Amino acid sequence: MFRTIRFRLTLWYVLTLAVILTASSIFWISNLSRTLLQHVDERLLLVADNISTYHFTQHAPQPAQPSCEGLQSFIGRHSWHSYVQVLNAEGTITCTTPNLDRFRLPLNKEALLHAARGEPYFESIDSLDTHAVRVLTFPILEQGKIFELIQVGEDLGAADDTVRHFRTTLLTFSPLLFLGLAMGGWFLAGRTLAPVLRLTQMMQKITVENLGERLPVSRTGDELAHLTENFNVMLGRLSDSVERIRQFSGDASHELRTPLAILKGETEVALRWAKDPEELRSTLASNLEEIDRMGRIIDDLLSLAKSDSGEMKLTITEFSLSDMLQDLYLSGRTLGETKDIQVHLHLQVEQEITIRGDQLLIHRMLLNLLSNGIKYTLSGGHVDISLRLDNGHAVIAFRDSGIGIDPRHLPHIFERFYRVDESRNRAIGGTGLGLAIVKAIAEAHRGRIDVVSTREVGSTFTVTLPLAGPPPAKSSRD
């Protein structure tokens, strides 16, 4: 339980609120103390001001000692319970209220300095009574000199009791409040994570056998909805990948099973019936052809596997694409002679074209397209190679007068081991992976390949490659 997200959410929720409540409690206790002390100071100042007014109205302008009895009577009429102490200019106490019979209000140097400037001075005294006493030293000036000092004090017991009661209340009810917050946080965390738990339970039901299922997406538009949408997209990609793997595995096993069956059959026949060395030599030659065929299939599979994993390393160099097409043209003429197929080269450019890329892979790609054109063109036909430029790209086209491709097969011809029905003749040869490798090489160079075909008319394969080559991040060397 302590490792669950629900517990951690609740813990952080309670800790955060605890810090906030603690900080706010300290603030309010401090603010209450400051406010109560301010109210005490205001009362002290009011008392001192009234006593000062009484002095000027009851005494002659000439310096004289005030009547202590009259002052006590004045204070009594106003029901003030403050400590009052009057001192003359020499600092001698001339009058006190009866509640000061046990102690006297102190007069320190700081208070005298403020009095000399005509300023009232407040201070808190802790050693006079059971509670602290707030003392105001208030000067009465005549002709710019101190005539009397009025000291007014008030017991801070009531203010301290109020603050203490407030603090006790907070300490008493805070644990209950934290407990309530913890229960509320636990409940809210559970409600918040409930959709996640439901999604988790539904995810656990999805296996490789039912990747076509999708999680229900809520219309709230929140993070969980986005998470569900992304998970469904991931399921779609996984479903497509698994389907391709299944198809790939089936096709690969079929393609490898056929030459293995031929090898086994011919070997068994040779062991039983071969009488002379020529028969054995013929069997071994046929076996060697099938072994070469399996080797080509395995090599092509490895190339495609590297392309799928992003590990098709490109050795980037700058080379002449015009010279490469010239060499291919010469090779194509040689390949076409046996079937009386004419190969033509059309360079629709005015100067030599250079390109950046992996020269060996690009040569393999173009040679594959050329050999396919010759392979599926009937005797007496032709294959045309053309080169032109289009907005910083080289456009290389291979147009043949071959048997063409039915429109329903065109979307699939670049898939691995895919063959149109009419071309599943082992006499033609091939592994069914050539066009898939062509597409992988073109895309590795940030290019593309397109095809247009008409039955009994011919096909045109067009490769478009950027002259600048692929981005540097994809141009690592072996």
C-alpha positions in Angstrom: 0.0 0.0 0.0 2.8 2.4 0.9 4.2 2.2 -2.7 0.9 3.0 -4.4 0.4 6.3 -6.2 -2.8 6.7 -4.2 -0.8 6.7 -0.9 1.8 9.0 -2.3 -0.8 11.4 -3.6 -2.5 11.4 -0.2 0.8 11.8 1.7 1.8 14.8 -0.5 -1.6 16.3 -0.2 -1.6 16.1 3.6 2.0 17.3 3.9 1.3 20.2 1.7 -1.7 21.2 3.6 0.1 20.7 6.9 2.9 23.1 5.8 0.2 25.6 4.7 -1.8 25.3 7.9 1.3 25.6 10.0 2.6 28.6 8.2 -0.9 30.2 8.4 -1.2 29.4 12.1 2.1 31.1 12.8 1.1 34.1 10.8 -2.3 34.5 12.5 -0.9 34.0 16.0 1.8 36.6 15.2 -0.8 38.9 13.7 -3.1 38.5 16.7 -0.3 39.3 19.1 0.7 42.3 17.1 -2.9 43.5 16.8 -3.7 43.1 20.6 -0.5 44.9 21.4 -1.4 47.7 19.1 -4.8 48.0 20.8 -3.1 48.2 24.2 -0.7 50.9 22.9 -3.7 52.9 21.6 -5.4 52.7 25.0 -2.2 53.7 26.8 -1.8 56.7 24.5 -5.5 57.7 25.0 -5.1 57.6 28.8 -1.8 59.5 28.6 -3.3 62.1 26.3 -6.4 62.6 28.6 -4.1 63.0 31.7 -2.0 65.5 29.8 -5.2 67.5 28.9 -6.3 67.3 32.6 -3.0 68.7 33.7 -3.2 71.8 31.5 -6.8 72.5 32.3 -6.5 72.1 36.1 -3.1 74.0 36.8 -1.9 77.4 36.3 0.6 78.1 33.5 3.4 78.5 36.1 5.1 75.3 37.0 3.5 73.7 40.0 3.0 70.3 41.4 -0.3 68.7 40.4 -2.7 67.4 43.0 -2.3 63.7 43.3 -5.8 63.3 44.8 -7.3 65.2 41.9 -5.5 63.1 39.4 -6.6 59.8 41.1 -10.1 61.1 41.2 -9.9 62.0 37.4 -8.7 58.5 36.6 -11.3 56.8 38.8 -14.1 58.8 37.1 -13.0 57.3 33.7 -12.8 53.7 35.1 -9.3 53.3 33.8 -7.6 50.2 35.3 -4.2 51.2 34.0 -1.1 51.8 36.1 -0.3 55.5 36.2 2.8 57.2 37.5 3.7 60.9 37.2 7.2 62.2 37.5 8.5 65.7 37.7 11.3 67.2 35.6 13.9 65.9 38.1 12.5 62.3 37.7 10.9 62.2 41.1 7.6 60.3 41.4 4.9 62.8 42.4 1.8 60.7 42.0 0.8 57.1 41.5 -2.4 55.2 41.2 -3.3 52.8 44.1 -2.7 49.7 42.0 1.1 50.6 42.0 1.5 50.1 45.7 3.6 46.9 45.2 6.0 48.2 42.5 7.0 51.2 40.4 7.1 51.6 36.7 10.8 51.8 35.5 12.2 54.7 33.6 15.2 53.8 31.5 17.6 55.8 29.4 15.9 55.1 26.1 12.6 56.4 27.4 14.4 59.7 28.6 16.0 60.2 25.2 12.6 59.9 23.5 11.0 62.2 26.1 13.7 64.8 25.5 12.6 64.9 21.9 8.9 65.1 22.9 8.2 61.6 21.6 6.2 58.9 23.5 8.0 55.7 24.1 6.5 52.2 24.4 8.2 49.2 26.0 7.2 45.8 27.5 8.4 45.0 31.0 8.4 41.3 32.1 9.5 41.5 35.7 6.9 43.7 37.4 3.9 41.4 37.9 2.7 37.9 37.1 2.2 39.1 33.6 4.1 41.3 31.4 3.3 45.0 31.5 3.1 47.4 28.6 4.5 50.8 29.6 4.1 54.2 27.8 6.4 57.1 28.8 4.6 60.2 27.7 6.4 63.6 28.1 4.5 66.9 29.0 6.5 69.8 27.6 6.4 73.5 28.5 8.5 76.0 26.6 10.3 73.1 25.0 11.4 71.5 28.3 10.1 68.5 30.1 7.6 69.6 32.8 6.3 66.2 33.7 6.6 62.6 32.6 3.4 60.5 32.6 4.0 56.8 32.6 1.0 54.6 31.9 1.1 50.8 32.1 -1.3 48.0 31.4 -1.2 44.3 32.3 -0.8 42.2 29.2 -2.3 39.2 30.9 -5.6 39.4 28.9 -3.8 39.7 25.6 -1.5 36.8 26.5 -4.5 34.7 27.6 -6.2 35.4 24.3 -3.2 34.4 22.3 -2.6 31.4 24.4 -6.2 30.3 24.0 -6.0 30.7 20.3 -2.8 28.7 20.2 -4.3 25.9 22.3 -7.4 25.7 20.1 -5.2 25.3 17.0 -3.1 22.6 18.7 -6.2 20.8 19.9 -8.1 20.7 16.6 -5.2 20.5 14.2 -4.7 16.7 14.6 -8.4 16.2 14.0 -8.2 18.5 11.0 -5.1 16.6 9.6 -7.0 13.3 10.1 -9.9 14.6 8.2 -7.7 16.0 5.5 -5.9 12.6 5.2 -9.3 10.8 4.8 -10.4 13.3 2.3 -7.2 13.1 0.4 -7.3 9.3 0.3 -10.9 9.5 -1.0 -10.0 12.1 -3.6 -6.9 10.2 -4.7 -9.0 7.1 -5.1 -11.6 8.9 -7.2 -8.9 10.5 -9.3 -7.1 7.2 -10.0 -10.2 5.1 -10.5 -10.1 5.7 -14.3 -6.5 4.7 -14.4 -7.3 1.5 -12.6 -10.1 0.7 -15.1 -7.7 1.4 -17.9 -5.1 -0.9 -16.3 -7.6 -3.7 -16.0 -8.7 -3.3 -19.6 -5.0 -3.2 -20.8 -4.3 -6.4 -19.0 -6.9 -8.1 -21.1 -5.2 -7.2 -24.3 -2.7 -9.8 -25.6 -1.0 -10.5 -28.9 -4.1 -12.5 -29.9 -6.6 -9.5 -29.6 -4.5 -6.5 -30.6 -7.4 -5.3 -32.7 -9.3 -4.3 -29.5 -9.3 -0.6 -28.4 -9.8 1.1 -25.1 -12.8 3.4 -24.8 -11.8 7.0 -25.0 -13.7 9.5 -22.8 -14.8 12.8 -24.1 -13.4 14.8 -21.2 -10.3 15.9 -23.2 -8.1 15.5 -20.1 -4.8 13.8 -19.7 -6.3 10.3 -19.3 -8.2 10.8 -22.6 -5.0 11.7 -24.3 -3.2 8.7 -22.7 -6.0 6.4 -23.9 -5.8 7.8 -27.4 -2.0 7.4 -27.5 -2.3 3.8 -26.2 -4.8 3.0 -28.9 -2.5 4.4 -31.5 0.3 2.3 -30.0 -1.9 -0.8 -30.2 -2.5 0.0 -33.9 1.2 0.2 -34.6 1.8 -3.0 -32.6 -1.0 -4.7 -34.5 0.4 -3.7 -37.8 3.9 -4.8 -36.8 2.7 -8.2 -35.5 0.7 -8.7 -38.7 3.8 -7.9 -40.8 5.9 -10.2 -38.7 3.4 -13.0 -39.1 3.2 -12.5 -42.8 7.0 -12.0 -43.1 7.6 -15.2 -41.1 5.2 -17.2 -43.2 6.6 -15.9 -46.4 10.2 -16.4 -45.3 9.5 -19.9 -44.1 7.8 -20.7 -47.4 10.6 -19.2 -49.5 13.3 -21.1 -47.5 11.2 -24.3 -47.4 11.1 -24.6 -51.2 14.9 -24.7 -51.9 15.4 -26.9 -48.8 12.8 -29.4 -50.2 14.5 -29.3 -53.6 17.9 -29.9 -52.0 16.5 -32.8 -50.0 14.7 -34.4 -52.9 17.5 -34.1 -55.4 20.0 -35.4 -52.8 17.8 -38.4 -52.0 17.4 -39.2 -55.7 21.1 -38.9 -56.3 21.9 -41.2 -53.4 19.4 -43.8 -54.7 19.7 -43.6 -58.5 22.9 -41.8 -59.5 25.1 -44.2 -61.5 27.8 -42.0 -62.9 29.7 -38.8 -62.0 27.8 -36.7 -64.5 24.5 -37.3 -62.7 26.1 -36.5 -59.3 27.7 -33.3 -60.8 24.3 -32.3 -62.2 22.7 -32.8 -58.8 25.4 -30.9 -57.0 25.1 -28.0 -59.5 21.4 -27.8 -58.8 22.0 -28.0 -55.1 24.5 -25.1 -55.4 21.9 -23.0 -57.2 19.4 -23.6 -54.4 22.0 -22.8 -51.8 22.9 -19.6 -53.6 19.2 -18.8 -53.7 18.8 -19.3 -49.9 22.0 -17.2 -49.4 20.4 -14.3 -51.4 17.2 -14.6 -49.4 19.1 -14.4 -46.1 21.2 -11.5 -47.3 18.1 -9.6 -48.4 16.4 -10.4 -45.1 19.4 -9.0 -43.1 19.4 -5.8 -45.2 15.7 -5.3 -44.6 16.1 -6.0 -40.9 18.8 -3.4 -40.6 16.5 -0.9 -42.4 13.6 -1.6 -40.1 15.8 -1.1 -37.0 17.3 2.1 -38.4 20.7 0.4 -38.6 21.2 0.7 -42.3 24.6 2.5 -42.2 25.2 4.8 -45.1 28.8 5.6 -46.3 28.1 9.0 -47.8 30.3 10.2 -50.6 29.9 12.5 -53.6 29.9 10.7 -56.9 28.8 11.2 -60.5 25.3 9.9 -61.0 25.7 10.4 -64.8 28.7 8.0 -64.9 26.8 5.5 -62.8 23.9 5.5 -65.2 26.3 5.1 -68.1 27.8 2.0 -66.5 24.3 0.7 -65.8 23.3 1.3 -69.5 26.3 -0.7 -70.7 25.5 -3.5 -68.2 21.8 -3.4 -69.3 22.8 -3.8 -73.0 24.8 -6.9 -72.1 21.9 -8.3 -70.0 19.3 -7.6 -72.7 21.3 -9.2 -75.6 20.2 -12.8 -74.6 16.5 -11.8 -75.0 16.9 -9.3 -77.8 15.9 -6.4 -75.6 17.1 -2.9 -76.5 18.3 -0.7 -73.6 18.3 3.1 -74.2 19.7 5.9 -72.0 18.2 9.4 -72.1 20.1 12.0 -70.1 17.8 15.0 -70.0 20.5 17.3 -68.4 23.0 19.7 -69.8 25.9 18.8 -67.5 27.3 16.1 -65.4 25.1 15.4 -62.3 26.8 14.6 -59.0 24.9 13.4 -55.9 25.8 12.7 -52.3 24.9 9.2 -51.0 26.0 5.7 -50.5 27.3 4.8 -53.9 27.2 1.0 -53.5 23.6 1.0 -52.2 22.3 3.4 -54.9 24.0 1.3 -57.6 22.3 -1.8 -56.1 19.0 -0.1 -56.1 19.2 1.1 -59.7 20.7 -2.2 -61.0 17.8 -4.1 -59.3 15.2 -1.9 -61.1 17.1 -2.3 -64.5 17.3 -6.1 -64.1 13.6 -6.3 -63.2 12.7 -4.3 -66.3 14.7 -6.7 -68.5 13.4 -9.8 -66.6 9.7 -9.0 -67.1 10.0 -7.7 -70.7 9.4 -10.1 -73.5 11.9 -10.8 -76.3 12.1 -7.9 -78.7 11.0 -5.3 -76.2 12.9 -2.3 -74.8 13.9 -0.7 -71.5 14.5 3.1 -71.4 16.6 4.8 -68.7 16.1 8.5 -68.2 17.6 11.2 -65.9 16.3 14.7 -65.2 16.5 17.3 -62.4 13.5 18.6 -60.5 14.0 21.2 -57.8 17.3 19.9 -56.4 16.3 16.3 -56.9 17.5 13.7 -59.3 14.6 11.8 -61.0 15.7 8.5 -62.5 13.0 6.5 -64.4 13.1 2.9 -65.8 10.4 2.4 -68.4 9.9 -1.0 -70.0 7.6 -2.6 -72.5 7.1 -5.7 -70.4 4.0 -7.6 -69.2 2.9 -4.8 -66.8 1.2 -5.1 -63.4 -2.5 -5.5 -62.7 -3.8 -2.4 -60.8 -4.9 -4.5 -57.8 -1.3 -5.5 -57.2 0.3 -2.1 -57.4 -0.2 -1.1 -53.7 1.6 -4.3 -52.6 4.5 -4.8 -54.9 7.0 -3.2 -52.5 5.9 -5.6 -49.7 8.3 -8.4 -48.8 7.8 -11.7 -50.7 4.9 -10.2 -52.5 4.5 -11.4 -56.1 1.7 -11.0 -58.6 0.2 -14.4 -59.5 1.6 -14.3 -63.1 5.1 -13.8 -61.9 5.3 -16.7 -59.4 7.4 -18.7 -61.9 10.6 -20.0 -60.4 12.2 -20.0 -63.8 12.2 -16.2 -63.6 14.1 -16.3 -60.4 14.3 -13.7 -57.6 13.6 -13.8 -53.9 10.6 -11.5 -53.8 12.5 -9.0 -51.7 14.1 -6.9 -54.4 11.6 -4.1 -54.6 11.3 -4.0 -50.8 15.0 -3.4 -50.6 14.8 -0.8 -53.4 12.2 1.1 -51.4 14.3 0.8 -48.2 17.4 2.2 -49.9 15.4 5.1 -51.4 13.9 6.1 -48.1 17.2 5.8 -46.3 18.4 8.5 -48.7 15.3 10.6 -48.0 14.0 9.8 -51.4 11.0 7.9 -52.8 10.0 5.4 -55.5 6.8 5.5 -57.6 5.4 3.1 -60.1 3.0 3.4 -63.0 2.0 0.3 -64.9 -0.5 -0.9 -67.5 -1.2 -4.6 -68.3 0.5 -5.8 -71.6 1.9 -2.3 -72.1 4.7 -1.9 -69.5 5.8 -0.4 -66.3 7.7 2.8 -65.2 9.5 2.9 -61.9 10.7 6.4 -60.9 13.2 7.0 -58.2 13.5 10.6 -56.8 16.7 11.3 -54.7 17.9 14.6 -53.2 21.2 15.7 -54.7 22.3 17.0 -51.3 21.9 13.5 -49.8 20.3 12.5 -46.4 20.7 14.7 -43.3 24.1 14.5 -41.5 22.4 12.7 -38.5 21.6 9.8 -40.8 25.0 9.8 -42.6 27.1 7.8 -40.2 29.8 5.6 -41.6 30.4 1.9 -41.1 
